Amino acid sequence: MTTIQTFTDSSEAYIALGANLGDREATLKEAISLLDEHPGITVLRCSNMYETDPVGYADQPDFVNMAIALQTTLTPEALLDVMLQTEQVLGRKRIVKNGPRTVDLDLLWVEGQQSATAHLALPHPRMFERAFVLVPLADIVPTEEASGLYRRVHDALEQMDDKGGVRFWKACNWASASVRSGS
């Protein structure tokens, strides 16, 4: 049994989500629901969904990408473990590096915290280089975000030469935490 480490206080974290196999939208919504059902996680906001060209391994279907903001009492390492478990529940198989997948969850940012371990790098080392991460993230990072993420996301987008391959697909209609039923 895995021991879940928690903070005494909560932190705001940002996660990138992507899928290019099966019912992409349904899988992303299920991932959000599974995360939100965890007692140490409350999903706050979700971005629009964007259809994106594959990066790296190009011989695969287009992705649907999005981002979510959440409040968590979990440590970044424990949050990452919950994310990996969620991928596994939703059928993620790691066969080809950057290959097709039912779901991909990447921990991008936790209130400006830094980590450089074999298990976790924060902030995500390539997040500011990828339009398919930055465009959805720009939808949900508030201007008053205290750790500087808003400015970094918008600066990176302004400096990015090529935002091609990222197309608005549809608005996220996931029910927010404010209307979630208590159990």
N, C-alpha and C positions, 0 to 999 in steps of 0.2 A: 504494500500500500504506500502511495506517495504522500509525503508530508508536505502540506502547502504552507509556505512561509508568507506571512503577511506583515504589512506595516501597521503601526498604530494609527497613522493618518492615511488619508487617501491621496492618490496622485492622479492627474489626468494623463492619459496615454493615447497614442494614435497608432492605428493599425491599418496597413494596406491589405486589401483582399482582391483576389483574382481567381478566375475560373475560365477554362476553355473546353471542357468536356461535359457532356450531359446537359441538363437543364441549368445553364449557368446562373441565371437569376435566382431560381429556387435554391440552388446550393449556397449562393452568397447569403440569401435571407436566412437559410437554416443555420449557417455559421454564425451570423449575428445573433440569432435567437439562442443558440447553444451558449455563446459567450455571455449573453445577458442573463441566462438562467443560473450562471455560476454565482454563489453567494458573495464572492469577493469582487464582482464586476457589475457595473451598471453602464449600459450603452447610452451615451448622451446624444450623439448626432451621427447621421450618416450622410455621405456625399451623394451626388448624382452618380449614376452608373455610366461608364464610358466603354465603348467597344474600342479595342486597341490591337494594333498589329503585334505579332510576337516579336520579341527581342532576343537576340542570341540564336537559338535554334529556331529557324524560320519556317521549317516544313511542318506546320501544325495549324489548327484552327485559330481564328481570332479569339482574344480574351475579352471578358467583361471585367473591368477593374473599378474599384471604388475604395473609399477610406471611411473609417469610423473613429470617433472620439469616444473614449470611455473613462469612467472614474473607477479606480481600483484600489483595494487595500492590499493587493498582492505585491510582492517584490517583482521587479522586472523579470528575474529568472523564473519565478513561479508563474507569472503571466505567460511567459513564453512556453512553459510546459503545458499550460491549459490550451494554448493555441495549437501546439503540436498534437495534443490529444484530440482536439476538435477536427483538425485535418484528417487524422486517422479514422475517426468516427464517420467522416464524410467520404471515405474511400480514397484518400490521397495515397498514391504509390510513387515512390521515388525511383524511377527506372532510368530515365534519360535526364541528365543535367539540363535545366531550363526547358525541359520537354513538356508535353501536354499533361494537364492535371485537372482533377475534379475541383480542387480548391487549393489556394496558396494564401497563407496568412503571414505577414511580415510585421514584426514589431518595429516601428519607425522611431518613436520618440516617447520618452517618459519625463515630462517636466524638465527638460534640459539635462537630465542625468547622463553621465558617461559611463560606459562599460567597454572593456576590451578583453573578453575571455574567449576561450575556445568555443563556448556555448552561446555567447551573446555579445554583439557589438551595438552599442548605443552612442550617438544616434546611428540609425542604419547607415552603413558605409556608402551606399550608392543612391540613397534617396534623393539627393539634390541633383543627380545626373539624369533622372528618369521622368520624362513627361507623364508617363502613365501612373506615376505615384504623385507627382506634384500637382497636376491638374485637379484630381479629386480632393487632395489634401487642402488645396486653396479654397474649396467649397466649405470646409468645416472648421478651419482654424480661426478663432475670433481675433479681431484686431487687438484686443486688450490682453491676449495671451501673454503671460508674464515672463516666460523663459526665452522669448525672442524668436520663436518658431514662425510666427506670422511674417515677420520681416524677411527671414531667411528663405521661406518658401516663395514669397513674391519676388525677392531679388533673384533667386535662382531661375524662376520662370522668365523674368525679364531678360536675363543673360543667355537663356537657352536659344540657340540658333534654330533648332528644329523641334517643333511641338507636333509635327505631323504624326499620323498614325494613331492619334487620340481623338475619337469622335463621340460627342454626346450621344448616349443611347437612350436612357430614360431616367426620370426622377426616381429616387428611392422613396417608396411608400411604406417603409418599415415603421411600425408603431413605436413612437419614442417611449422612453422610460416613464415619462409623466403620465402616460395612459396605460401603463402595464398593470395587470391585475395582481394584487397581493396574494400570497399563498400562506 
